[in-house]
Amino acid sequence: MTRQVVLAHFSIRNATFVERAAATHDAGFAGFGMYVGDWSQQRAAGRSDDDLLGILAEHDTRVAELEALPIFGDAQLDTFVHLVATYRPDRIQTIPPFGGAVDRVAAGEWLGSVADRIAPFGCSLAIEFLPFTDIGDAAAAAELVDRAARPNVGICVDSWHVFRGAGLLSLAGLDPALVFSIQLNDGPLDPVLDDYVQDCLHHREPPGDGEFDLRAFMELLPSHVPVSVEVPDDDLDLRSPGDAAALLFEETSRYL
């Protein structure tokens, strides 16, 4: 694999921080995603940032991305900026509000202001469109990138939200320069659960094990963009973190 390949937090969501760092390194991933809720739990358990940085160094790995900062999430913003300054990730996963219409002008201004705060640390924002929100496809996310008008604001394209959303044709014509990251996963084309969020949290599958045309998906996206392997799945949870990470790295390699 020649590009950055990251193990997303929710692929081994039950792992301890030590298990996560070890599994990431041993499987061959370039780093992992840190979920802000997990960081809060680590701090509540008495671990300092220096402790966590020591664990990363011990296992020769790093935090490559943070997740997930909601647009207009001012209550969490200072925490994310602290995490960027401390762990130096490449990007923050940014998601739209789950309910109601999004004021595109205000969202663009907010994204631009956040981008300015994290730019000195070499960090970017990757907007993940979600079909059940007002920012439901690549075109809507691209509009926010244009409105933000910052070089460190782009799009995250998640295969689940494409195949369960507007489909592959929605990626046609997308400016490749706007794509900052890809989240790769597989799954059934027909929902298992009626609730979109619950379905994507429990029934994703490793790349190649589902019905998504991932080869066509990857061909529509830039070949150099980092890939975050995000497979929250109840069956995967039954494996040890090390086994799950190794499986995901191996299955992902065929598409890269």
C-alpha positions as CSV (number, residue, x, y, z in Angstrom):
1,M,0.0,0.0,0.0
2,T,1.6,3.3,-1.1
3,R,-0.9,5.7,0.5
4,Q,-1.8,6.4,4.1
5,V,-4.2,3.8,5.4
6,V,-5.7,4.4,8.8
7,L,-7.7,2.3,11.2
8,A,-10.8,4.2,12.1
9,H,-11.8,4.2,15.8
10,F,-15.2,2.4,15.4
11,S,-13.6,-0.6,13.5
12,I,-12.3,-1.8,16.9
13,R,-14.6,0.2,19.1
14,N,-14.2,-2.0,22.2
15,A,-10.4,-1.9,22.3
16,T,-8.5,-0.2,25.1
17,F,-6.1,2.5,24.1
18,V,-3.1,0.2,24.5
19,E,-4.9,-2.5,22.4
20,R,-5.7,0.0,19.7
21,A,-2.2,1.2,19.5
22,A,-0.8,-2.3,19.3
23,A,-3.3,-3.5,16.8
24,T,-2.8,-0.5,14.6
25,H,1.0,-1.0,14.5
26,D,1.0,-4.8,14.2
27,A,-1.6,-4.9,11.3
28,G,0.4,-2.3,9.3
29,F,-1.8,0.8,9.5
30,A,-0.1,4.2,9.4
31,G,-2.1,5.3,12.4
32,F,-5.6,5.3,13.9
33,G,-8.6,7.5,14.5
34,M,-9.1,9.0,17.9
35,Y,-12.7,9.4,19.0
36,V,-13.1,12.4,21.2
37,G,-15.4,10.4,23.6
38,D,-12.6,7.8,24.0
39,W,-10.1,10.5,24.8
40,S,-12.5,11.9,27.5
41,Q,-12.8,8.4,29.0
42,Q,-9.0,8.0,29.1
43,R,-8.7,11.3,30.9
44,A,-11.4,10.4,33.4
45,A,-9.6,7.1,34.1
46,G,-6.5,9.1,35.1
47,R,-4.4,9.0,32.0
48,S,-2.8,12.3,31.0
49,D,-2.0,13.3,27.4
50,D,1.7,12.5,28.2
51,D,0.6,9.0,29.2
52,L,-1.2,8.5,25.9
53,L,1.6,10.0,23.9
54,G,3.9,7.5,25.6
55,I,1.7,4.6,24.6
56,L,1.8,5.8,21.0
57,A,5.5,6.1,21.1
58,E,5.9,2.6,22.6
59,H,3.9,1.1,19.8
60,D,5.4,3.3,17.1
61,T,2.1,4.6,15.9
62,R,0.2,7.9,15.9
63,V,-3.2,9.5,15.9
64,A,-3.9,10.3,12.2
65,E,-7.4,11.7,12.5
66,L,-9.9,12.9,15.1
67,E,-13.7,12.2,15.1
68,A,-16.1,13.7,15.0
69,L,-16.6,17.4,15.2
70,P,-20.2,18.5,14.4
71,I,-20.6,21.7,12.4
72,F,-21.6,24.4,14.8
73,G,-20.2,22.2,17.6
74,D,-18.8,25.1,19.6
75,A,-19.1,23.3,22.9
76,Q,-16.5,20.7,21.7
77,L,-14.3,23.0,19.6
78,D,-11.7,24.0,22.2
79,T,-11.2,20.3,23.0
80,F,-10.6,19.4,19.4
81,V,-8.1,22.3,19.0
82,H,-6.3,21.0,22.1
83,L,-6.2,17.5,20.6
84,V,-4.9,18.9,17.3
85,A,-2.1,20.8,19.1
86,T,-1.2,17.8,21.3
87,Y,-1.5,14.8,18.9
88,R,-0.9,16.5,15.6
89,P,-3.4,14.5,13.5
90,D,-3.7,15.1,9.8
91,R,-7.4,15.9,9.8
92,I,-10.6,16.3,11.9
93,Q,-13.6,14.4,10.7
94,T,-16.4,16.9,10.5
95,I,-20.1,16.0,10.3
96,P,-23.3,17.9,9.7
97,P,-26.0,18.5,12.3
98,F,-28.3,15.4,12.5
99,G,-31.5,17.4,12.4
100,G,-32.9,20.4,10.5
101,A,-31.8,22.5,7.6
102,V,-28.2,23.8,7.6
103,D,-27.6,27.5,6.9
104,R,-24.9,27.0,4.2
105,V,-23.5,30.5,4.6
106,A,-23.2,30.3,8.4
107,A,-21.7,26.8,8.0
108,G,-19.1,28.0,5.6
109,E,-18.1,30.8,7.9
110,W,-17.9,28.5,10.9
111,L,-15.8,25.9,9.0
112,G,-13.5,28.7,7.8
113,S,-12.9,30.0,11.3
114,V,-12.2,26.5,12.6
115,A,-9.8,25.8,9.7
116,D,-7.9,29.0,10.6
117,R,-7.4,27.8,14.2
118,I,-6.0,24.4,13.2
119,A,-4.0,25.4,10.2
120,P,-0.9,26.3,12.2
121,F,-0.7,22.6,13.2
122,G,-0.9,21.3,9.7
123,C,-4.4,19.9,10.2
124,S,-7.4,20.0,7.9
125,L,-11.1,19.5,8.1
126,A,-12.8,16.7,6.2
127,I,-16.5,17.1,5.8
128,E,-18.4,13.8,5.8
129,F,-21.7,14.0,4.1
130,L,-24.5,12.0,5.6
131,P,-27.6,11.0,3.6
132,F,-30.0,11.4,6.5
133,T,-28.9,15.1,7.1
134,D,-29.2,18.3,5.1
135,I,-25.7,17.7,3.8
136,G,-26.6,14.5,2.2
137,D,-24.3,14.0,-0.7
138,A,-21.0,15.0,-2.3
139,A,-22.4,18.1,-4.0
140,A,-23.8,19.5,-0.7
141,A,-20.4,18.9,1.0
142,A,-18.6,20.5,-1.9
143,E,-20.8,23.6,-1.5
144,L,-19.6,24.0,2.1
145,V,-16.0,23.6,1.0
146,D,-16.5,26.4,-1.5
147,R,-18.1,28.6,1.1
148,A,-15.4,27.9,3.7
149,A,-12.8,29.0,1.1
150,R,-9.8,27.6,3.0
151,P,-7.1,25.3,1.6
152,N,-7.4,23.0,4.6
153,V,-11.2,22.3,4.2
154,G,-12.2,19.4,2.0
155,I,-14.5,16.3,1.8
156,C,-14.5,12.8,3.3
157,V,-16.2,10.3,1.0
158,D,-17.5,7.3,2.9
159,S,-18.5,4.3,0.7
160,W,-21.5,3.5,3.0
161,H,-23.0,6.9,2.6
162,V,-22.5,6.7,-1.2
163,F,-24.1,3.3,-1.8
164,R,-26.8,3.8,0.8
165,G,-27.3,7.4,-0.3
166,A,-27.2,9.1,-3.8
167,G,-25.2,6.3,-5.4
168,L,-22.0,6.2,-7.5
169,L,-23.3,8.6,-10.1
170,S,-23.3,11.3,-7.4
171,L,-19.5,11.2,-7.4
172,A,-19.3,11.9,-11.2
173,G,-17.8,15.3,-11.8
174,L,-16.6,15.8,-8.2
175,D,-13.5,17.9,-8.2
176,P,-10.8,15.4,-7.0
177,A,-8.9,18.3,-5.3
178,L,-11.8,18.6,-2.8
179,V,-11.4,15.0,-1.6
180,F,-9.2,14.9,1.5
181,S,-10.0,11.4,2.7
182,I,-11.9,8.2,1.9
183,Q,-13.7,5.9,4.4
184,L,-13.8,2.4,3.1
185,N,-16.3,-0.3,4.1
186,D,-18.7,-2.7,2.6
187,G,-22.2,-3.9,3.3
188,P,-25.5,-5.1,2.0
189,L,-27.2,-2.9,-0.5
190,D,-30.6,-3.3,1.3
191,P,-30.8,-2.1,4.9
192,V,-30.9,-4.6,7.7
193,L,-32.4,-2.1,10.1
194,D,-34.9,0.7,9.3
195,D,-32.9,3.2,11.3
196,Y,-30.1,4.5,9.1
197,V,-27.7,5.4,12.0
198,Q,-28.2,2.1,13.8
199,D,-27.8,0.1,10.6
200,C,-24.5,1.7,9.8
201,L,-23.2,1.3,13.4
202,H,-24.0,-2.4,13.5
203,H,-24.0,-4.0,10.0
204,R,-21.1,-2.8,8.0
205,E,-18.8,-5.4,6.6
206,P,-15.0,-5.6,5.7
207,P,-14.2,-4.5,2.2
208,G,-15.0,-7.4,-0.2
209,D,-17.5,-9.1,2.1
210,G,-20.6,-7.1,1.1
211,E,-22.4,-6.0,-2.0
212,F,-20.9,-2.6,-2.7
213,D,-19.0,-2.2,-6.0
214,L,-15.9,-0.9,-4.2
215,R,-13.6,-1.1,-7.3
216,A,-15.9,1.3,-9.2
217,F,-16.1,3.4,-6.1
218,M,-12.3,3.7,-5.7
219,E,-11.9,4.4,-9.5
220,L,-14.0,7.5,-9.1
221,L,-11.8,8.9,-6.4
222,P,-8.2,10.2,-6.3
223,S,-5.5,7.5,-6.0
224,H,-3.4,9.4,-3.5
225,V,-6.0,10.3,-0.9
226,P,-5.7,8.7,2.6
227,V,-8.0,5.8,3.3
228,S,-9.6,5.3,6.7
229,V,-11.0,1.8,7.1
230,E,-14.3,2.2,9.1
231,V,-16.2,-1.0,9.7
232,P,-18.4,-0.8,12.8
233,D,-19.9,-4.2,12.8
234,D,-21.3,-6.5,15.5
235,D,-19.6,-9.6,14.1
236,L,-16.3,-7.8,13.9
237,D,-16.7,-6.9,17.6
238,L,-16.5,-10.6,18.5
239,R,-12.9,-10.7,17.3
240,S,-9.9,-9.5,19.3
241,P,-8.7,-6.0,18.3
242,G,-5.5,-7.5,16.8
243,D,-7.4,-10.0,14.7
244,A,-10.0,-7.5,13.5
245,A,-7.3,-5.0,12.6
246,A,-5.3,-7.6,10.7
247,L,-8.4,-8.8,8.8
248,L,-9.3,-5.2,7.8
249,F,-5.8,-4.4,6.6
250,E,-5.6,-7.5,4.5
251,E,-9.1,-7.1,3.0
252,T,-8.5,-3.4,2.2
253,S,-5.2,-4.1,0.4
254,R,-7.0,-5.6,-2.6
255,Y,-8.6,-2.3,-3.4
256,L,-5.5,-0.2,-3.0
